[in-house]
Amino acid sequence: MFNRIREDVTVIFERDPAARNVWEILTCYPGVHALIFHRLVSHPCWRIGLRWLARWFSTFARWMTGIEIHPGAIIGRRVFIDHGMGVVIGETAEIGDDCTLYHGVTLGGTSWEKGKRHPTLGKGVVVGAGAKVLGPIFIGDGAKIGSNAVVVRGVPPGATAVGIPARVLTAEDSEKRKRQAEKIGFSAYAVSDDMNDPMVVALHHLIDHVAKTEDCIRTMAKKLNVQGIDCGMPDENTEKPIDSDSLNKMLE
């Protein structure tokens, strides 16, 4: 047990630049307190059949920390619950080693049936603030769940899920999108694909591409008009070209 606590403290120094010393972590970090309650008291009581006592201890821990961990949940080593207020971890949830959960995260169920109802997180998963991971789904090793995302389908290892409902952006998808962007000549707005809803990023790209294409067509039409060829292009005075800047701002 002391080795587990030592690991929890060490990992906080690695992931939280605000941590100053061991005493501060042991006395002021509710995520550490909630995990100690769970590992030392609630979960052992649950495993030996003292279900009411296990629930009472988990309720007491929630009152003390603002973090609700069902005593039946399985939690791995070096898990970091940062801030923690409002975190809810369901009965059949499983969290792998080296995962990080931020405040407001819910690992919840979508069924009233008994059995496996809550998600399983692989190793090294990061779940952003306010995210909801729902149902008996599997989140692969090293995956990232964006803040406020609602995830109801499994996420492959190393992928990023963002949005409501969450859409998955894999490393392969990101590379394909970059190659296509270079091919048709538009930029990615100097943003990281894994930090934005991939649908929004795709729309940004499409808007830019349509605007550039329209400019090229208008330029060619003007040159053809000079040669006496009427291309039937609308008059710029009556129909304004696409304003890509305004459309992109609507998606921000």
BALOBA-1460 file (C-alpha; in Angstrom, 3 decimals):
// residues 252
<rec num="1" residu="m" x="0.000" y="0.000" z="0.000"/>
<rec num="2" residu="f" x="2.797" y="2.424" z="0.845"/>
<rec num="3" residu="n" x="4.422" y="1.646" z="-2.518"/>
<rec num="4" residu="r" x="1.156" y="2.604" z="-4.242"/>
<rec num="5" residu="i" x="1.007" y="5.892" z="-2.355"/>
<rec num="6" residu="r" x="4.649" y="6.590" z="-3.201"/>
<rec num="7" residu="e" x="3.882" y="5.967" z="-6.878"/>
<rec num="8" residu="d" x="0.853" y="8.257" z="-6.737"/>
<rec num="9" residu="v" x="2.911" y="11.050" z="-5.234"/>
<rec num="10" residu="t" x="5.736" y="10.615" z="-7.747"/>
<rec num="11" residu="v" x="3.370" y="10.705" z="-10.714"/>
<rec num="12" residu="i" x="1.802" y="13.941" z="-9.478"/>
<rec num="13" residu="f" x="5.201" y="15.620" z="-9.526"/>
<rec num="14" residu="e" x="5.538" y="14.434" z="-13.140"/>
<rec num="15" residu="r" x="2.098" y="15.621" z="-14.326"/>
<rec num="16" residu="d" x="1.272" y="18.646" z="-12.180"/>
<rec num="17" residu="p" x="3.693" y="21.588" z="-12.270"/>
<rec num="18" residu="a" x="1.810" y="23.160" z="-9.337"/>
<rec num="19" residu="a" x="2.941" y="20.395" z="-6.948"/>
<rec num="20" residu="r" x="5.666" y="21.692" z="-4.616"/>
<rec num="21" residu="n" x="6.335" y="19.002" z="-2.028"/>
<rec num="22" residu="v" x="5.172" y="15.643" z="-0.694"/>
<rec num="23" residu="w" x="3.424" y="17.110" z="2.343"/>
<rec num="24" residu="e" x="1.309" y="19.372" z="0.156"/>
<rec num="25" residu="i" x="0.294" y="16.458" z="-2.062"/>
<rec num="26" residu="l" x="-0.637" y="14.196" z="0.858"/>
<rec num="27" residu="t" x="-2.683" y="16.869" z="2.616"/>
<rec num="28" residu="c" x="-4.153" y="19.005" z="-0.179"/>
<rec num="29" residu="y" x="-4.802" y="16.749" z="-3.178"/>
<rec num="30" residu="p" x="-8.343" y="15.256" z="-3.069"/>
<rec num="31" residu="g" x="-7.520" y="12.859" z="-5.911"/>
<rec num="32" residu="v" x="-4.902" y="11.201" z="-3.708"/>
<rec num="33" residu="h" x="-7.304" y="11.041" z="-0.761"/>
<rec num="34" residu="a" x="-10.055" y="9.470" z="-2.885"/>
<rec num="35" residu="l" x="-7.708" y="6.806" z="-4.241"/>
<rec num="36" residu="i" x="-6.392" y="5.977" z="-0.758"/>
<rec num="37" residu="f" x="-9.952" y="5.551" z="0.544"/>
<rec num="38" residu="h" x="-10.806" y="3.348" z="-2.422"/>
<rec num="39" residu="r" x="-7.733" y="1.147" z="-2.346"/>
<rec num="40" residu="l" x="-7.341" y="0.867" z="1.407"/>
<rec num="41" residu="v" x="-10.953" y="0.560" z="2.570"/>
<rec num="42" residu="s" x="-13.836" y="0.676" z="0.073"/>
<rec num="43" residu="h" x="-12.636" y="-1.777" z="-2.580"/>
<rec num="44" residu="p" x="-11.309" y="-4.401" z="-0.102"/>
<rec num="45" residu="c" x="-14.633" y="-4.313" z="1.768"/>
<rec num="46" residu="w" x="-16.482" y="-4.739" z="-1.521"/>
<rec num="47" residu="r" x="-14.353" y="-7.720" z="-2.520"/>
<rec num="48" residu="i" x="-14.959" y="-9.619" z="0.731"/>
<rec num="49" residu="g" x="-18.706" y="-9.059" z="0.560"/>
<rec num="50" residu="l" x="-19.142" y="-6.159" z="3.009"/>
<rec num="51" residu="r" x="-21.132" y="-4.254" z="0.400"/>
<rec num="52" residu="w" x="-23.000" y="-1.806" z="2.638"/>
<rec num="53" residu="l" x="-19.834" y="-0.890" z="4.541"/>
<rec num="54" residu="a" x="-17.983" y="-0.435" z="1.249"/>
<rec num="55" residu="r" x="-20.685" y="1.915" z="-0.031"/>
<rec num="56" residu="w" x="-20.663" y="3.852" z="3.234"/>
<rec num="57" residu="f" x="-16.904" y="4.424" z="3.023"/>
<rec num="58" residu="s" x="-17.167" y="5.465" z="-0.636"/>
<rec num="59" residu="t" x="-19.958" y="7.896" z="0.263"/>
<rec num="60" residu="f" x="-17.832" y="9.322" z="3.081"/>
<rec num="61" residu="a" x="-14.910" y="9.700" z="0.656"/>
<rec num="62" residu="r" x="-17.186" y="11.508" z="-1.794"/>
<rec num="63" residu="w" x="-18.302" y="13.876" z="0.957"/>
<rec num="64" residu="m" x="-14.669" y="14.561" z="1.858"/>
<rec num="65" residu="t" x="-13.232" y="14.889" z="-1.653"/>
<rec num="66" residu="g" x="-16.036" y="15.578" z="-4.137"/>
<rec num="67" residu="i" x="-14.967" y="12.453" z="-6.039"/>
<rec num="68" residu="e" x="-17.356" y="9.510" z="-6.290"/>
<rec num="69" residu="i" x="-15.693" y="6.153" z="-6.872"/>
<rec num="70" residu="h" x="-17.923" y="3.111" z="-6.619"/>
<rec num="71" residu="p" x="-16.212" y="0.508" z="-4.413"/>
<rec num="72" residu="g" x="-16.577" y="-2.075" z="-7.176"/>
<rec num="73" residu="a" x="-14.478" y="-0.093" z="-9.664"/>
<rec num="74" residu="i" x="-11.031" y="-1.439" z="-10.559"/>
<rec num="75" residu="i" x="-8.256" y="1.162" z="-10.620"/>
<rec num="76" residu="g" x="-4.681" y="0.537" z="-11.726"/>
<rec num="77" residu="r" x="-1.397" y="1.992" z="-10.558"/>
<rec num="78" residu="r" x="-0.171" y="5.580" z="-10.909"/>
<rec num="79" residu="v" x="-3.621" y="6.946" z="-11.710"/>
<rec num="80" residu="f" x="-3.847" y="10.723" z="-11.285"/>
<rec num="81" residu="i" x="-7.183" y="12.449" z="-10.633"/>
<rec num="82" residu="d" x="-6.347" y="16.134" z="-11.050"/>
<rec num="83" residu="h" x="-8.533" y="18.566" z="-9.023"/>
<rec num="84" residu="g" x="-11.190" y="15.848" z="-9.067"/>
<rec num="85" residu="m" x="-14.364" y="17.723" z="-8.119"/>
<rec num="86" residu="g" x="-17.348" y="16.061" z="-9.777"/>
<rec num="87" residu="v" x="-15.532" y="12.935" z="-10.976"/>
<rec num="88" residu="v" x="-17.832" y="9.892" z="-11.046"/>
<rec num="89" residu="i" x="-16.500" y="6.359" z="-11.599"/>
<rec num="90" residu="g" x="-19.108" y="3.623" z="-11.916"/>
<rec num="91" residu="e" x="-19.273" y="0.144" z="-10.410"/>
<rec num="92" residu="t" x="-17.950" y="-1.879" z="-13.354"/>
<rec num="93" residu="a" x="-15.494" y="0.749" z="-14.612"/>
<rec num="94" residu="e" x="-11.871" y="-0.320" z="-15.044"/>
<rec num="95" residu="i" x="-8.983" y="2.147" z="-15.223"/>
<rec num="96" residu="g" x="-5.572" y="1.009" z="-16.430"/>
<rec num="97" residu="d" x="-2.165" y="2.066" z="-15.172"/>
<rec num="98" residu="d" x="-0.874" y="5.615" z="-15.711"/>
<rec num="99" residu="c" x="-4.247" y="7.157" z="-16.614"/>
<rec num="100" residu="t" x="-5.121" y="10.796" z="-15.913"/>
<rec num="101" residu="l" x="-8.631" y="12.080" z="-15.180"/>
<rec num="102" residu="y" x="-9.516" y="15.748" z="-14.801"/>
<rec num="103" residu="h" x="-12.411" y="17.331" z="-12.908"/>
<rec num="104" residu="g" x="-15.966" y="16.621" z="-14.001"/>
<rec num="105" residu="v" x="-15.157" y="13.316" z="-15.711"/>
<rec num="106" residu="t" x="-17.855" y="10.641" z="-15.715"/>
<rec num="107" residu="l" x="-17.199" y="6.974" z="-16.398"/>
<rec num="108" residu="g" x="-20.852" y="6.015" z="-16.506"/>
<rec num="109" residu="g" x="-23.276" y="3.370" z="-17.695"/>
<rec num="110" residu="t" x="-26.001" y="3.448" z="-20.325"/>
<rec num="111" residu="s" x="-28.007" y="0.420" z="-19.247"/>
<rec num="112" residu="w" x="-30.116" y="-0.595" z="-16.262"/>
<rec num="113" residu="e" x="-29.172" y="-4.235" z="-16.775"/>
<rec num="114" residu="k" x="-26.746" y="-5.905" z="-14.391"/>
<rec num="115" residu="g" x="-23.307" y="-6.874" z="-15.631"/>
<rec num="116" residu="k" x="-20.627" y="-4.844" z="-17.368"/>
<rec num="117" residu="r" x="-22.137" y="-1.365" z="-17.812"/>
<rec num="118" residu="h" x="-19.189" y="1.026" z="-17.549"/>
<rec num="119" residu="p" x="-16.129" y="1.749" z="-19.685"/>
<rec num="120" residu="t" x="-12.681" y="0.223" z="-19.540"/>
<rec num="121" residu="l" x="-9.689" y="2.528" z="-19.932"/>
<rec num="122" residu="g" x="-6.418" y="1.087" z="-21.173"/>
<rec num="123" residu="k" x="-2.991" y="2.243" z="-20.027"/>
<rec num="124" residu="g" x="-1.968" y="5.886" z="-20.243"/>
<rec num="125" residu="v" x="-5.389" y="7.245" z="-21.196"/>
<rec num="126" residu="v" x="-6.020" y="10.966" z="-20.608"/>
<rec num="127" residu="v" x="-9.618" y="12.102" z="-20.073"/>
<rec num="128" residu="g" x="-10.155" y="15.864" z="-20.255"/>
<rec num="129" residu="a" x="-12.270" y="17.982" z="-17.918"/>
<rec num="130" residu="g" x="-16.002" y="17.418" z="-18.143"/>
<rec num="131" residu="a" x="-15.759" y="14.455" z="-20.513"/>
<rec num="132" residu="k" x="-18.371" y="11.697" z="-20.322"/>
<rec num="133" residu="v" x="-17.337" y="8.169" z="-21.264"/>
<rec num="134" residu="l" x="-20.470" y="6.048" z="-21.269"/>
<rec num="135" residu="g" x="-21.253" y="2.372" z="-21.626"/>
<rec num="136" residu="p" x="-19.222" y="-0.864" z="-21.680"/>
<rec num="137" residu="i" x="-16.750" y="0.457" z="-24.247"/>
<rec num="138" residu="f" x="-12.980" y="0.152" z="-24.418"/>
<rec num="139" residu="i" x="-10.655" y="3.141" z="-24.642"/>
<rec num="140" residu="g" x="-7.340" y="1.968" z="-26.080"/>
<rec num="141" residu="d" x="-3.897" y="2.505" z="-24.571"/>
<rec num="142" residu="g" x="-2.596" y="6.057" z="-24.893"/>
<rec num="143" residu="a" x="-5.889" y="7.463" z="-26.178"/>
<rec num="144" residu="k" x="-7.013" y="11.012" z="-25.386"/>
<rec num="145" residu="i" x="-10.546" y="12.176" z="-24.650"/>
<rec num="146" residu="g" x="-11.052" y="15.895" z="-25.214"/>
<rec num="147" residu="s" x="-12.659" y="18.131" z="-22.610"/>
<rec num="148" residu="n" x="-16.486" y="17.947" z="-22.554"/>
<rec num="149" residu="a" x="-16.524" y="15.150" z="-25.121"/>
<rec num="150" residu="v" x="-19.307" y="12.567" z="-24.898"/>
<rec num="151" residu="v" x="-17.883" y="9.174" z="-25.849"/>
<rec num="152" residu="v" x="-20.300" y="6.307" z="-26.506"/>
<rec num="153" residu="r" x="-18.127" y="4.204" z="-28.831"/>
<rec num="154" residu="g" x="-14.732" y="2.622" z="-28.357"/>
<rec num="155" residu="v" x="-11.595" y="4.622" z="-29.091"/>
<rec num="156" residu="p" x="-8.572" y="2.910" z="-30.732"/>
<rec num="157" residu="p" x="-5.148" y="3.029" z="-29.047"/>
<rec num="158" residu="g" x="-3.363" y="6.334" z="-29.502"/>
<rec num="159" residu="a" x="-6.394" y="8.069" z="-31.016"/>
<rec num="160" residu="t" x="-8.100" y="11.277" z="-29.922"/>
<rec num="161" residu="a" x="-11.876" y="11.628" z="-29.415"/>
<rec num="162" residu="v" x="-13.484" y="15.080" z="-29.327"/>
<rec num="163" residu="g" x="-16.940" y="16.579" z="-29.702"/>
<rec num="164" residu="i" x="-20.558" y="15.678" z="-28.911"/>
<rec num="165" residu="p" x="-21.007" y="12.896" z="-29.785"/>
<rec num="166" residu="a" x="-17.279" y="12.271" z="-29.826"/>
<rec num="167" residu="r" x="-15.595" y="11.722" z="-33.166"/>
<rec num="168" residu="v" x="-12.377" y="9.784" z="-33.341"/>
<rec num="169" residu="l" x="-9.294" y="11.151" z="-35.050"/>
<rec num="170" residu="t" x="-6.523" y="8.575" z="-35.453"/>
<rec num="171" residu="a" x="-2.907" y="9.324" z="-36.234"/>
<rec num="172" residu="e" x="-3.443" y="7.808" z="-39.694"/>
<rec num="173" residu="d" x="-6.435" y="10.089" z="-40.336"/>
<rec num="174" residu="s" x="-4.398" y="13.098" z="-39.310"/>
<rec num="175" residu="e" x="-1.561" y="12.198" z="-41.679"/>
<rec num="176" residu="k" x="-3.961" y="11.610" z="-44.586"/>
<rec num="177" residu="r" x="-5.620" y="14.956" z="-43.977"/>
<rec num="178" residu="k" x="-2.268" y="16.748" z="-43.951"/>
<rec num="179" residu="r" x="-1.245" y="15.109" z="-47.226"/>
<rec num="180" residu="q" x="-4.550" y="16.070" z="-48.848"/>
<rec num="181" residu="a" x="-4.195" y="19.619" z="-47.554"/>
<rec num="182" residu="e" x="-0.762" y="19.911" z="-49.154"/>
<rec num="183" residu="k" x="-2.095" y="18.432" z="-52.394"/>
<rec num="184" residu="i" x="-4.901" y="20.946" z="-52.911"/>
<rec num="185" residu="g" x="-3.054" y="23.855" z="-51.399"/>
<rec num="186" residu="f" x="-4.526" y="25.112" z="-48.154"/>
<rec num="187" residu="s" x="-3.223" y="25.510" z="-44.649"/>
<rec num="188" residu="a" x="-4.431" y="23.951" z="-41.428"/>
<rec num="189" residu="y" x="-4.798" y="27.270" z="-39.608"/>
<rec num="190" residu="a" x="-1.739" y="26.546" z="-37.478"/>
<rec num="191" residu="v" x="-3.783" y="24.402" z="-35.085"/>
<rec num="192" residu="s" x="-3.173" y="20.867" z="-33.914"/>
<rec num="193" residu="d" x="-5.666" y="18.385" z="-35.353"/>
<rec num="194" residu="d" x="-5.879" y="16.459" z="-32.094"/>
<rec num="195" residu="m" x="-6.986" y="19.564" z="-30.180"/>
<rec num="196" residu="n" x="-10.011" y="20.356" z="-32.377"/>
<rec num="197" residu="d" x="-13.156" y="18.605" z="-33.487"/>
<rec num="198" residu="p" x="-12.059" y="16.839" z="-36.706"/>
<rec num="199" residu="m" x="-15.366" y="17.727" z="-38.373"/>
<rec num="200" residu="v" x="-14.774" y="21.407" z="-37.678"/>
<rec num="201" residu="v" x="-11.207" y="21.185" z="-38.955"/>
<rec num="202" residu="a" x="-12.468" y="19.471" z="-42.120"/>
<rec num="203" residu="l" x="-15.061" y="22.212" z="-42.656"/>
<rec num="204" residu="h" x="-12.377" y="24.873" z="-42.253"/>
<rec num="205" residu="h" x="-10.358" y="23.124" z="-44.938"/>
<rec num="206" residu="l" x="-13.326" y="22.797" z="-47.295"/>
<rec num="207" residu="i" x="-14.261" y="26.464" z="-46.912"/>
<rec num="208" residu="d" x="-10.714" y="27.529" z="-47.722"/>
<rec num="209" residu="h" x="-10.581" y="25.217" z="-50.728"/>
<rec num="210" residu="v" x="-13.936" y="26.407" z="-52.113"/>
<rec num="211" residu="a" x="-12.905" y="30.047" z="-51.705"/>
<rec num="212" residu="k" x="-9.604" y="29.456" z="-53.526"/>
<rec num="213" residu="t" x="-11.339" y="27.516" z="-56.277"/>
<rec num="214" residu="e" x="-13.877" y="30.290" z="-56.758"/>
<rec num="215" residu="d" x="-11.091" y="32.869" z="-57.033"/>
<rec num="216" residu="c" x="-9.359" y="30.780" z="-59.698"/>
<rec num="217" residu="i" x="-12.587" y="30.343" z="-61.678"/>
<rec num="218" residu="r" x="-13.345" y="34.069" z="-61.565"/>
<rec num="219" residu="t" x="-9.805" y="34.877" z="-62.713"/>
<rec num="220" residu="m" x="-10.104" y="32.472" z="-65.653"/>
<rec num="221" residu="a" x="-13.566" y="33.809" z="-66.529"/>
<rec num="222" residu="k" x="-12.261" y="37.375" z="-66.668"/>
<rec num="223" residu="k" x="-9.445" y="36.337" z="-69.010"/>
<rec num="224" residu="l" x="-11.906" y="34.485" z="-71.252"/>
<rec num="225" residu="n" x="-14.242" y="37.482" z="-71.294"/>
<rec num="226" residu="v" x="-11.358" y="39.592" z="-72.585"/>
<rec num="227" residu="q" x="-11.124" y="37.111" z="-75.480"/>
<rec num="228" residu="g" x="-14.825" y="37.552" z="-76.160"/>
<rec num="229" residu="i" x="-15.939" y="34.284" z="-74.574"/>
<rec num="230" residu="d" x="-18.896" y="34.632" z="-72.207"/>
<rec num="231" residu="c" x="-18.594" y="32.056" z="-69.392"/>
<rec num="232" residu="g" x="-21.832" y="33.052" z="-67.674"/>
<rec num="233" residu="m" x="-20.136" y="34.013" z="-64.426"/>
<rec num="234" residu="p" x="-22.355" y="36.136" z="-62.140"/>
<rec num="235" residu="d" x="-21.570" y="39.806" z="-61.784"/>
<rec num="236" residu="e" x="-19.488" y="40.528" z="-58.672"/>
<rec num="237" residu="n" x="-21.650" y="43.580" z="-58.022"/>
<rec num="238" residu="t" x="-24.811" y="41.469" z="-57.715"/>
<rec num="239" residu="e" x="-23.395" y="38.288" z="-56.166"/>
<rec num="240" residu="k" x="-20.526" y="38.569" z="-53.737"/>
<rec num="241" residu="p" x="-17.882" y="35.829" z="-53.635"/>
<rec num="242" residu="i" x="-17.654" y="33.461" z="-50.684"/>
<rec num="243" residu="d" x="-16.370" y="35.184" z="-47.559"/>
<rec num="244" residu="s" x="-14.235" y="32.387" z="-46.127"/>
<rec num="245" residu="d" x="-13.119" y="34.447" z="-43.122"/>
<rec num="246" residu="s" x="-16.700" y="35.000" z="-41.932"/>
<rec num="247" residu="l" x="-17.645" y="31.348" z="-42.432"/>
<rec num="248" residu="n" x="-14.589" y="30.141" z="-40.538"/>
<rec num="249" residu="k" x="-15.376" y="32.455" z="-37.622"/>
<rec num="250" residu="m" x="-18.839" y="30.883" z="-37.370"/>
<rec num="251" residu="l" x="-17.166" y="27.521" z="-36.745"/>
<rec num="252" residu="e" x="-14.759" y="28.731" z="-34.074"/>
